[in-house]
């Protein structure tokens, strides 16, 4: 498991936000790091129930290593109508596994499951990966792109301090039909390039942070047709609860903030992000 996911997450949960006026979908979360239990457990149900109580009717449970990707498939199987799965080796995980190509084959086998609708999170991360391991990381990213195209699943990209190389690799490999920039971290200019390419930008609680004006500029120029919302729970709780334990329910807080930035009704953003998620991942039933 990568350092990111080894962090202590025993933090106080962010308070439950007010319910949304229209339902939407958390397009990226890691419930096993909140519930810490089996996929079909009451603890997982409690996370899903809490989200539903404020209008988050569905979640996409995201993979970051082989074992946890299997867990994600289990959640999607256990909670039909409420959860779908994505599977992958995280870009911080891929360079340090000994049997990368074997694990990639197992990821592709998991991707064939009907409840798996995404390949991710994959991509490049130059913040934690030293330069000598980046070639192996890029090899993994290219392999995940190929899996996404062979399985016709959405490609879910983790991009940290690697914007130019992410776009370069997508161009060189030929991007899949459905591409999502998870927890979008680029600027407005990059957002324009992504939109021109038909990619989707998924905004998380980071867009609410005081030190992230560039993200708000990127959000402001992103058409609703290219927009998603996510938590990346249990990380990145939105302001004013930055540092608290995040959960899918906090989508309600983030999307209200996004509506203020865009000067649009909350209902409109809920509807757009919900319809975009359904178009990318398919029906949850």
TAUR-V231245 format. One record per pair of residues at least 4 apart in sequence whose C-alpha atoms are under 8 Angstrom apart, sorted by the first residue. I is the first residue (numbers start at 1). J is the second residue. D is the distance in Angstrom with one decimal. If there is no record, write none. Layout:
BEGIN
i;j;d
I;J;D
I;J;D
END
This chain:
BEGIN
i;j;d
1;5;6.4
1;6;6.8
1;65;6.7
1;93;6.4
2;6;6.5
2;90;7.9
2;92;5.9
2;93;5.3
3;7;6.6
9;33;7.5
9;34;7.9
9;234;7.4
9;245;6.9
10;245;7.5
11;243;7.9
11;244;5.8
11;245;5.2
12;244;5.5
12;245;5.6
13;244;5.5
13;245;4.3
13;246;6.3
13;247;7.8
14;237;7.2
14;241;6.0
14;244;5.4
14;245;5.8
14;246;6.2
14;247;7.9
14;250;7.8
16;249;6.9
16;250;7.1
17;54;7.0
17;249;7.3
17;250;6.6
17;252;6.3
17;253;6.1
18;54;6.3
18;252;7.1
18;253;7.9
19;53;6.8
19;54;3.7
19;55;5.8
19;252;6.8
20;54;5.8
20;55;5.3
20;252;6.0
20;266;8.0
20;267;7.9
21;55;7.5
21;266;7.6
21;267;6.2
22;55;6.6
22;267;5.6
22;270;6.0
22;271;6.9
23;55;4.5
23;56;5.7
23;57;6.2
23;270;6.2
23;271;7.3
23;274;7.4
24;55;6.4
24;56;5.2
24;57;6.2
24;58;7.3
24;270;5.2
24;271;6.6
24;273;6.5
24;274;4.6
25;56;5.4
25;57;6.1
25;58;5.0
25;59;5.7
25;60;7.9
25;229;7.4
25;230;7.7
25;273;7.1
25;274;5.5
25;277;6.9
26;56;6.7
26;58;6.4
26;59;4.7
26;60;6.3
26;229;6.3
26;230;4.8
26;231;6.5
26;248;6.1
26;251;6.6
27;59;5.9
27;60;5.0
27;61;7.9
27;202;7.8
27;228;7.0
27;229;6.3
27;230;5.0
27;231;7.7
27;277;6.7
28;59;7.0
28;60;5.3
28;61;6.1
28;62;6.0
28;182;7.4
28;230;5.2
28;231;6.2
28;232;5.4
28;233;7.7
29;59;7.1
29;60;6.3
29;61;5.3
29;62;5.9
29;230;7.1
29;231;6.0
29;232;4.5
29;233;4.9
29;234;7.3
29;247;7.9
29;248;6.9
30;34;7.4
30;61;5.7
30;62;5.9
30;63;7.7
30;232;6.6
30;233;5.6
30;234;6.6
31;35;6.0
31;36;7.9
31;44;7.1
31;47;7.6
31;61;6.8
31;233;7.0
31;234;7.3
31;247;7.8
32;36;5.0
32;37;6.6
32;39;7.7
32;44;7.7
32;71;7.9
33;234;6.5
34;47;8.0
34;233;7.8
34;234;6.2
34;247;7.5
35;43;5.2
35;44;5.5
35;47;7.3
36;43;7.8
37;41;6.4
37;43;6.8
37;44;7.3
38;44;7.7
38;71;7.9
39;44;6.6
39;71;6.4
39;72;7.5
39;74;5.5
39;75;4.6
39;78;6.7
40;44;6.7
40;45;7.5
40;74;7.5
40;75;6.5
40;78;5.4
40;79;7.4
41;45;6.5
42;46;6.1
43;47;6.6
44;48;6.4
45;49;5.9
46;50;6.0
47;51;6.3
47;247;7.3
47;248;7.5
48;52;6.2
48;82;7.6
48;248;7.7
49;53;6.2
50;54;7.1
50;249;6.3
51;55;6.5
51;56;5.0
51;57;6.9
51;247;7.7
51;248;5.6
51;249;4.0
51;250;7.8
52;56;4.8
52;57;4.9
52;58;7.7
52;249;7.4
53;249;8.0
54;249;6.4
54;252;6.9
55;249;7.9
55;252;7.4
56;248;7.2
56;249;6.3
56;251;7.2
56;252;7.6
57;82;6.6
58;81;7.5
58;82;4.7
58;83;5.6
58;284;7.4
59;82;6.5
59;83;5.0
59;84;6.6
59;248;7.4
60;83;5.7
60;84;4.9
60;85;5.5
60;86;7.1
61;72;5.8
61;75;7.6
61;76;7.6
61;83;6.8
61;84;6.1
61;85;4.8
61;86;6.3
62;69;7.3
62;72;6.6
62;85;5.9
62;86;4.8
62;87;6.3
62;120;6.6
62;121;6.6
63;68;5.9
63;69;4.3
63;72;6.3
63;85;7.5
63;86;5.5
63;87;4.3
63;88;5.2
63;89;7.0
63;90;7.6
63;120;6.2
63;121;6.2
64;68;6.5
64;69;6.4
64;87;6.9
64;88;5.4
64;89;4.8
64;90;4.4
64;93;7.4
64;120;7.1
64;121;6.0
64;122;7.8
65;69;5.8
65;87;7.8
65;88;6.1
65;89;4.5
65;90;6.2
65;93;6.7
66;70;6.4
66;87;7.8
66;88;7.0
66;89;6.5
66;103;6.8
66;106;7.6
66;107;6.7
67;71;6.5
68;72;6.1
69;73;6.4
69;86;7.2
69;87;4.9
69;88;6.6
69;107;7.8
69;110;8.0
70;74;6.4
70;87;7.8
70;110;7.4
71;75;6.4
72;76;6.4
72;85;5.5
72;86;7.1
72;87;7.4
73;77;6.2
73;84;7.6
73;85;5.6
73;86;7.6
73;87;7.9
73;110;7.8
73;113;8.0
73;115;6.8
73;116;6.6
74;78;6.0
75;79;5.9
75;83;6.8
75;84;7.5
75;85;7.5
76;80;6.0
76;82;7.7
76;83;5.0
76;84;4.6
76;85;5.6
76;115;5.9
76;116;7.6
77;84;8.0
77;115;6.7
79;83;5.7
80;84;7.7
80;284;6.6
80;285;5.6
81;284;4.7
81;285;4.1
82;284;6.2
82;285;7.4
83;284;6.4
84;115;5.7
84;116;6.2
84;117;6.8
84;281;8.0
84;284;6.4
85;115;6.2
85;116;4.6
85;117;6.1
85;118;6.7
86;111;7.7
86;116;5.4
86;117;5.8
86;118;4.2
86;119;5.3
86;120;5.7
86;121;7.6
87;107;6.4
87;110;7.1
87;111;6.5
87;116;7.2
87;118;6.5
87;119;5.2
87;120;5.4
87;121;7.2
88;104;7.9
88;107;6.0
88;119;5.7
88;120;4.7
88;121;5.7
88;122;6.3
88;144;7.4
89;93;6.0
89;94;5.6
89;104;7.6
89;107;7.8
89;120;7.2
89;121;6.9
89;122;6.3
89;140;7.9
90;94;6.1
90;120;7.3
90;121;5.5
90;122;5.1
90;123;7.4
90;158;7.8
91;95;7.1
91;121;7.7
91;122;5.5
91;123;5.6
91;124;5.5
91;125;6.1
91;137;5.9
91;140;7.5
91;141;7.3
91;158;7.4
92;96;7.5
92;124;8.0
92;125;6.7
92;128;6.9
92;129;6.3
92;137;7.6
93;97;6.6
94;100;6.5
94;136;7.4
94;137;6.0
94;140;6.4
95;100;7.7
95;129;8.0
95;133;5.9
95;134;7.3
95;136;5.3
95;137;5.2
95;140;7.9
99;103;6.2
100;104;6.1
100;140;7.8
101;105;6.3
102;106;6.5
103;107;6.2
104;108;6.3
104;140;7.8
104;143;7.5
104;144;7.8
105;109;6.3
106;110;6.3
107;111;6.1
108;112;6.7
108;147;6.2
109;113;7.7
110;116;7.5
111;116;5.7
111;117;7.6
111;118;7.7
111;119;7.2
111;151;7.0
112;116;7.1
112;151;6.8
117;153;5.4
117;154;6.5
117;281;5.3
117;282;7.5
118;148;7.4
118;153;4.9
118;154;4.5
118;155;5.9
118;156;6.7
118;281;7.0
119;144;6.8
119;147;7.4
119;148;5.8
119;153;6.3
119;154;6.0
119;155;5.0
119;156;5.9
120;144;7.8
120;155;6.1
120;156;4.5
120;157;6.4
120;158;7.9
121;155;7.8
121;156;5.1
121;157;5.6
121;158;5.8
121;182;7.9
122;140;7.9
122;141;5.9
122;144;6.8
122;155;7.9
122;156;6.3
122;157;5.2
122;158;5.5
123;137;7.8
123;138;7.5
123;141;5.1
123;156;8.0
123;157;5.0
123;158;4.9
123;159;5.9
123;166;6.9
124;137;6.6
124;138;6.7
124;141;7.1
124;158;6.4
124;159;5.4
124;160;6.6
124;162;6.1
124;165;7.9
124;166;6.6
125;129;6.2
125;158;7.2
125;159;5.8
125;160;4.6
125;161;6.3
125;162;6.2
126;130;7.0
126;131;7.7
126;134;7.7
126;160;6.1
126;161;5.4
126;162;6.0
127;160;6.3
127;161;6.2
129;133;6.4
129;134;6.6
130;134;6.7
133;137;6.4
134;138;6.1
135;139;6.2
136;140;6.3
137;141;6.3
138;142;6.2
139;143;6.2
140;144;6.2
141;145;6.3
142;146;6.4
142;169;7.2
142;173;7.0
143;147;6.3
144;148;6.1
144;155;7.8
145;149;6.3
145;155;6.8
145;170;8.0
145;173;7.5
145;175;7.1
145;176;6.9
146;150;6.1
146;173;8.0
147;151;6.0
148;152;5.6
148;153;5.0
148;154;6.3
148;155;5.9
148;176;6.5
149;153;6.8
149;176;5.3
149;177;7.6
152;176;7.7
152;177;7.8
153;178;7.2
153;281;7.8
154;176;7.4
154;177;7.5
154;178;4.7
154;179;5.8
154;180;7.2
154;280;6.4
154;281;7.0
155;176;6.9
155;178;6.2
155;179;4.8
155;180;6.1
156;179;6.2
156;180;4.9
156;181;6.2
156;182;6.2
157;179;7.5
157;180;6.0
157;181;4.9
157;182;5.5
158;181;6.7
158;182;5.8
158;183;7.4
159;163;6.4
159;166;7.0
159;181;7.4
159;182;7.7
159;184;7.7
159;185;7.2
160;185;7.2
162;166;6.0
163;167;6.4
163;186;6.9
164;168;6.1
165;169;6.0
166;170;6.3
167;171;6.2
168;172;6.1
169;173;5.9
170;174;5.5
170;175;5.0
171;175;6.4
175;179;7.3
178;199;6.9
178;200;7.9
178;280;6.6
179;198;7.8
179;199;5.1
179;200;6.1
180;199;5.9
180;200;4.7
180;201;5.9
180;202;6.8
181;199;7.3
181;200;6.2
181;201;5.0
181;202;5.9
182;201;6.7
182;202;5.1
182;203;7.2
182;230;8.0
183;201;7.7
183;202;5.5
183;203;5.2
183;204;5.3
183;206;7.7
183;230;7.3
183;232;7.4
184;201;5.9
184;202;5.7
184;203;5.6
184;204;7.5
184;215;7.7
185;215;6.7
186;190;5.9
186;191;6.7
186;214;7.7
186;215;7.0
186;218;7.5
187;191;6.3
187;214;5.4
187;215;6.2
187;217;7.2
187;218;5.5
188;192;6.3
188;214;6.8
188;215;7.4
188;217;5.7
188;218;3.9
188;219;7.6
188;221;6.9
189;193;6.5
189;218;7.5
190;194;6.2
191;195;6.1
191;201;7.7
191;218;5.8
191;221;7.5
191;222;6.8
192;196;6.2
192;221;7.3
192;222;7.4
193;197;6.4
194;198;6.4
194;199;5.2
194;200;7.4
194;201;7.9
195;199;5.5
195;200;7.0
195;222;7.1
195;223;7.9
195;226;6.8
198;226;7.4
199;226;6.7
200;226;4.6
200;227;5.8
200;228;6.9
201;222;7.7
201;226;6.1
201;227;5.3
201;228;6.0
202;227;6.0
202;228;4.3
202;229;5.1
202;230;6.4
203;207;6.5
203;219;7.8
203;227;7.8
203;228;6.3
203;229;5.0
203;230;6.1
204;229;6.0
204;230;5.0
204;231;5.2
204;232;6.9
204;236;7.2
204;238;7.7
204;254;6.9
205;209;7.2
205;230;7.8
205;231;6.3
205;236;5.5
205;237;5.5
205;238;4.0
205;239;7.1
205;254;5.8
206;212;7.0
206;215;7.9
206;236;6.3
206;237;7.8
206;238;6.5
207;212;6.2
207;213;7.9
207;215;5.6
207;216;6.0
207;238;7.9
207;254;7.9
207;258;7.8
208;212;7.3
208;238;5.8
208;239;5.6
208;254;7.1
208;257;6.8
209;238;7.1
209;239;6.1
209;242;7.8
212;216;6.8
213;217;6.3
214;218;6.2
215;219;6.1
216;220;6.1
216;261;7.0
217;221;6.7
218;222;6.4
219;258;7.8
219;261;7.9
219;262;7.7
220;261;6.8
220;262;5.8
222;226;6.5
222;227;6.8
223;227;6.6
224;269;7.4
224;272;6.1
224;273;7.5
225;272;6.9
225;276;6.9
226;276;7.4
227;272;7.3
227;273;5.9
227;276;7.1
228;273;4.9
228;274;7.8
228;276;6.8
228;277;6.8
229;251;7.1
229;254;7.8
229;255;7.0
229;273;6.4
230;248;7.7
230;251;6.4
231;235;7.4
231;236;6.9
231;237;7.2
231;246;7.1
231;247;6.8
231;248;5.9
231;250;6.9
231;251;6.1
232;236;6.7
232;246;7.9
233;237;7.4
233;245;7.6
233;246;4.9
233;247;4.9
233;248;6.4
234;245;5.5
234;246;4.3
234;247;5.6
235;243;7.8
235;245;6.6
235;246;5.5
236;242;6.5
236;243;6.9
236;246;6.5
237;241;6.0
237;242;5.0
237;243;6.3
237;244;6.0
237;245;6.5
237;246;4.6
237;247;7.7
237;250;7.2
238;242;5.4
238;246;8.0
238;250;7.3
238;253;7.0
238;254;6.2
246;250;6.7
250;254;6.6
251;255;6.0
252;256;6.3
253;257;6.5
254;258;6.3
255;259;6.1
255;266;7.1
255;269;7.1
255;270;7.3
256;260;6.5
256;266;5.9
257;261;6.4
258;262;6.2
259;263;5.7
259;264;5.1
259;265;6.1
259;266;5.4
259;269;6.6
260;264;6.7
264;268;6.8
264;269;7.4
265;269;6.8
266;270;6.2
267;271;6.1
268;272;6.1
269;273;6.0
270;274;6.0
271;275;6.1
272;276;6.1
273;277;6.1
274;278;6.2
275;279;6.1
276;280;6.2
277;281;5.9
277;282;7.5
278;282;4.8
278;283;6.1
END
